[in-house]
Amino acid sequence: MQRDYWPTTQWKALDPANLHMDSEKLAELEPTIKSEYSNINGMVVVRNGYIAYESYYNGYGPDDPHHVASVTKSILSALIGIAIDAGYIKSVDQKVLDFFPEYVPDAADRQKREITIRHLLTMTAPYPFEDWNEPLDKMCMQADWVKYTLDMLGQQGSIGAFKYSTAGTHLLSAILTRSTGTSARAFANERLFKPIGMQEIPDYEMKSFGFEDLFGKNVKGWVNDPNGNSTGGWGLTLTPRDMARFGFLYLNRGHWGHHPIVSEAWIDESTAMTPINYGYLWWLREEDGISAYSALGDGGHVICCIPEKDLVVAIASEFLVHPRDRWTLIKEWIIPAVMD
């Protein structure tokens, strides 16, 4: 796709009318957000490569990073794709245990030996916990998160059934480090963040691993486990504009200007619709003729990409246990504002 410019240094904004968007409809966003989505701290809407709408709330501004929770997973998906393209990892069908030769499973534990990177990317590996009841706090109390996760990987259930696991994505981060020799944070800075103009994520040395350090107000940069592995499923801080940059990269099928950052094949594979509406750590949706894929984080963080509308919506939020569904906001106020 031909673009007038690339927001490697700064985003450019245009009047919504010049982007074939209804400015009156977009103007209704602010009162709606204030009355019904009060934990939204920042929103950036990008249409045809320009910012069509940008607004901040609750004392936040464009340069304030947010802990984006599970949006981190979709970033990690891109990093795995980049590592495969570069030859660090053979393919998504490589066995997980290939990367941990020091780990010896029980002889009877056949299922664990069959689990691949693809199973971790698609959340189709078995674990002993009930779906959506993962004891993440238990993992965070371990001295070795990777061994803890490998111990429970493949237990109960069968390979192929969807079970959402943040610990599983932490294994992907460890695999990335085992294969590239660098942390997910450092690899992302070099291969993903800097090339598209995102802020470089500094190395914050973790002093302790309590709740606040790993999930709370203390989260800075990209947190890591006690052995230095960047957290695979959460722990990354991004500004709303940088969230939009990442979505824009995917909207352009991995290209940034004349530079391929992520292969088109990886983007297509990661976001292709599946029966479980989940790709490679991306949530998928088809509704009313609209196809979208989204990076979603607990509390209401969203990077939503709608390719046929050339639209990216990035939303950063204050943590709330049961936030209102952001798709409703996008579906009722943003998509209807597109006039072509």
N, C-alpha and C positions, 0 to 999 in steps of 0.2 A: 504494500500500500504506500502510495506517495504521500509524504507529509511536508507541510510548509517549513516545519522546524521540529526539533526534538528538545524536550524539556530537561536536557542534561544539566544545565546550570539553573535556569529559572523557568517556571511555568509562565505561559502567556495567558491572559484572560481576554475574552471577547464578550461583547454584548450578546446575550442569549439569542436575540433575533438573527444575528449574523451566523449563528450556529444552528438555525432552524429549530429553535426551542422557544416555547411560550414563556416570556418573562413574567407575565401575570400569574401563571400557574406556579412557576418557581418561587414567586414572592409569597405564595401561601405556605411555603415550607417552614419559614421561621416561626410563625405563630403555632403551627402544628407541632413542631419540635418542642417549643417551649411548654406547650400544654400537655402533650401526650408522650413525648420522648425526652424527658427532662435530664436524663443521664447522658445524652449526646453532648460531647465536648467539642467536636469538630467534624465538619463534613465538606468534602470536595467532590464536585461533579465535573467530570471531564467528558466533553463531547467533541468529536472530530479533532482531538488532540489539544484542545484549548479548555481552560477552566471556564465553565458556564455558570457555576455557582460555587461559592465558598463562604462558609460561615463558622464562627466559633462561639462557644458559650461557656458559662461557669468560670470565667476568668482565664480561659485557655486561648492560645494564639497559634499561628501557623508553624512556629518553631518549637513547639512543646511536644516532646516525644511521649507516647503512651505505651504502657505494657499491653501488647495486642493479643496476649494469651494464645489461643490455638491458631490464630492467623500464622503464627510461627511454623505450623505444620506445612502450610502451602509453600512457604519460603524454602523449607527443607526439601520438599518435593522437587522444586526447581534445582536445588543444589545437587540432589541425587542425579537428576537428568544431565546436568553439566558434567558431573563426574563420570557418568557413563559415556557421554559424547567424547570426553577427553581420554578415555581408555583406562581410568583408574579403577572402574568397576566394569566387569564383563557385560552384564545384562541384568534386567530385573528378575531373571530366573536363576540367578546365582543364589546358592543356599546361604542362609544367615550364618550357620555355624562355620562356613568357610573362612569367615573373618575373625573367628575366635578359636584358633587351634588349641589354645591352652585349656579350653572348656571341654570337658569330657562328660557327655550325658550318660545316663544309665543305659545299659545294653537294651533293656526293654522299651526304652523311650524312642520308638521309631518315628513318631509323628514330628517330634522336635527336629529330627534330621532332615525332614522334607520341606520345612518352611523356608520360603524364599523372600527376597526383597519385595517382590510383587505383593506377597501376602501382607507385609507390613505397610506398604503404600496404600493398599485397598482395604485395610482393617479386616482382613479375612483370615487372620491367624487365631487359633484358640488360646484362651486363658482361663484360669480357674474361677474368676469372679463373675458375678451376674452382669449382664450388659448394662452400661451406664452407671455401674456401681464400682468402678475401679478404685481400689484403695491406694490412691496416689500418695497420701500422707505416709503410708507404710514404706513405699519406695524411697521417699525423701529422708527417711530416718536410717537408711542403710549406708554403710561405709562404701559399698560397691554397688551402684545402681544397675550396672550392666549385668553383673552376675545374678543379682536378684531377679532381673527381668528374664534372663536366659533360663533360670531355674523354673519359672512359672510358664514360660512360652511352650505352647503345645499341650498344655494340661487341660483335660476335659473338652467336650465339644469336638468338632471336626473342622479340618481345614476347609475354607470356602464359605463358611457362615460369617456374616458381618458381626463384628464385635469391636466397638470403638475403644482404642487403647492408646493413651498418651505414653505409657511406658514403651510400647512397641515403636513409637516414633523416636523415642530416646535411643533405642537400638540403632535406628537409621543414622542418627548423629554420630554414634560410636563407629558405625561401619564407614561413614564418610571420613572420619579421622584415621581409622585404621588403613584405609585405602589411599588417602592423599597425604597423610603425615601432618596434617594441620587441622585445627579446630573448625567446626562449621562456621563460627564467627569470622575467623581469618579467611577461610575459603570464600565465604560470601562477600567479604569486603573486596577481595581481589577479583573475583570472577563475576560478581553480580551487582553489588551495591555501587562501587565506584564507577564502573563503566556506564551506568545509566543515571548517574548524578545523585544517587541516594547518599545520605550522610554516612560517613564511615562509622562503624560501631566500635567504640574503644574497648579495651580490655579492662574490665573492672575486676580486681582481685576479690574473690569471695572470702570474707572473714568468718562467716558462719552460715549455716544452712537451715535456719529456722523459717517459719512460715513467711514472715515479713521479708526476709532476704530473698526467698524464692518466688513469692506471689504478691507481696504487698507493696507498699509505698517505696520500699528500699530497692525495688527492681530498677536496675540501670543497665544500659548497653544490651548485653545478652548474657544472662546468668548461666552458670555451669554447675556440674555435679562435683563431688569431692575429688574426682580424678581428672578434672579439667575438661570433660566433655561438655560442649554447649548443650543446653537442654533442647531436646528434640521436639517437644510438643508444646512448649510455652516459653516465656522468659525473654522474648525479644522486644525491644522498645523502638517504635517508629513514629514519625510525624504523619499526619494525615496526607500531606503532599507526597511523602515518600511511599506511603501505602498506594496512592494513586499511580505513582511511577511504576511500581511493581505490576499493578493491574494493567497498565498501559503497555508494558512489555509483553504480557500475555496476549492482550488484544491484538498486538502486532506480530503474533505467532513467533515470539522469541527474538525478533529483530529490533535493533536500536540504531536508527540511521542505516548505514551500510554494514553494520557489524552484527553477526549472529551471536547472541548471548546464550540462548537456549535453542536447541534444534526445533524446527517446526514439527518434526515427528513426535518429539517428546511432549510438546504443547498439545498436539492433537490427541495423543494417547492419554494424556493426563486428564483431559476435559471431555473425552467422548462419553456420551450418555451410557449408563449401565442400568440394569434392573433395580439396583439398590440406590440409585441416584447419588453415587459416590465414585469419584475417579481416583487419581493418585493424590490423596490428601486434599482434594477439592470437593465441595458440595455442588451437585448438579441439579438443574431445574429446567423443566419444560412446562410452560403454562400459558394458555391463551395465545399460542403461536409464538411465544417468546422463549428463546433458549438463553440460559444464563449459567455461569459457574462462579462460585464464591468461595473466598477464604473467610471462615467464620471463627470468631474468638469469643469466649465466655464473657458475658456482660454487655454484648452488643457491638463488638468490633466487626467490621465488614470490609472486604474488598470485593465488590460485585462487578463482574465483566459481562456485558451484553453485546456480543460482537456485531449482530446485524443492525444495531442502533449506533455502533461506534461510540459506546458509552462505558465509562467506568465510574462507579460510585464508591468512595472511600469514607468510612465512618469510624471515628475514634470515640470511645465512651468511658465514662466512670463506671467502675464495677457495680453491678446490681444483680441480685440473685435471679430474678425473673424479669428481664427487660422485655419490652414490647418487641415483637418480631420486626426486624428492619425491612424484610421483604415487603411487608404491607406498606410501609412508607415509600419504598422504591416503586412499587406497583401502582399506588394510588396517586402519587404526586410527581415523580420524576419521569417515568416512562410516558405518561400521558402528555408531558410537556414537550416531547419530541414530535415535531410537526411534519416529518417526512418518512 
